[in-house]
Amino acid sequence: MALGQNVHREIVTEDDREPAPRFHAKTLEGVQFNNDSTKGKVVLFEFWTTWCPYCKSEEVLVNDLTSEFSSKGLLVIAVDVAESKKVVQQYLKDHPRKCHIVMTGDTNLAAMYAANRYPIYVVVDRDGKRCDIDGGIR
């Protein structure tokens, strides 16, 4: 009986999730984020582009998630990959986003997560550990 209890305790307490890589990001509005400033929040990183039809079709979902869960500790950071600030700002005039927008040149995130197909979503938990990576339509 004691062996069964020890096995259960190991399964419940063992956490094999990796810490999220050290990052820095600055939004279009100049707000700075890093691992320390996001501790205690669930962070959803979205890697996207203005020309990606899948990204465009998921904008409403990402906006809804941001609206519904930001007050509960969700932080959504959308990293536009490899486009000019001018292109993104023009796009945002017609497609406003509720999440924080970051350009590739203002972060090291795109390189760390090898964002080369879109959209890609990365979830980091309140303890700063990577929970899931999803997406990347080819």
Secondary structure, DSSP 8 states (H G I E B T S, - for coil): -HHHHHHHHHHHH-----B----EEEETT--EEEHHHHTTSEEEEEEE-TT-HHHHHHHHHHHHHHHHHGGGTEEEEEEE-S--HHHHHHHHHHS--SSEEEEEEEESHHHHTT--SEEEEEEE-TTSBEEEEEEEE-
